[in-house]
Amino acid sequence: MGIFDVSFSKFITPSVIKIVYIILMVVLGLGYLIAVIGAFSEDAVAGVIVLVVGPIVAFLYLLLIRVMLEALLAAIRTAENTTELLRIQGGGGAAMAGPPQPPYGGPQPGQQPYGGPPPGQQPYGGQPGPQQPGPHGGQPPYGQQPPPQTPPPGFYPNQ
């Protein structure tokens, strides 16, 4: 049974979520009835207000609960589908060794980040060595963009 699976290899939420939704609907209905009875015991006007406004509030809560449960179920189904795709492709999922690789041929460990200057060069086309601050403190004047940086080799996958 899924609840006693200590390896967590199967999600039980898809099979339990219907029961949770029904329980929450019953709790909302009981809460509405208790609110109506309590409001009528205090004052007839308050009872009528709760009688009229209460279903709207309960419906909004039910809608919010439904959206949250669907989002949870969508995330779980995405995880299940990803696990199945890894199994089909022969991947090991979390059991794969080594750190994750950068996407799309990005910088390897020890390389400059995307779009940065090569080692030994200053940004914005400057030369290595002591940098002389200009009238704007070494920054481009306000309203001007710095020159575009070229991506490092291997940045694009088909390069």
Buried (B, 14 or more C-beta within 10 A) or exposed (E): EEEEEEEEEEBBBBEEBEEEBEEBBEEBEEBBEEBBEEBBEEEEEBBEEBBEEBEEBBEEBBEEBEEEBEEBBEEBEEEEEEBEEBEEEEEEEEEEEEEEEBEEBBBEEEBEEEEBBEEEEEEEEEEEEEEEEEEEEEEEEEEEEEEEEEBBEBBEEEE
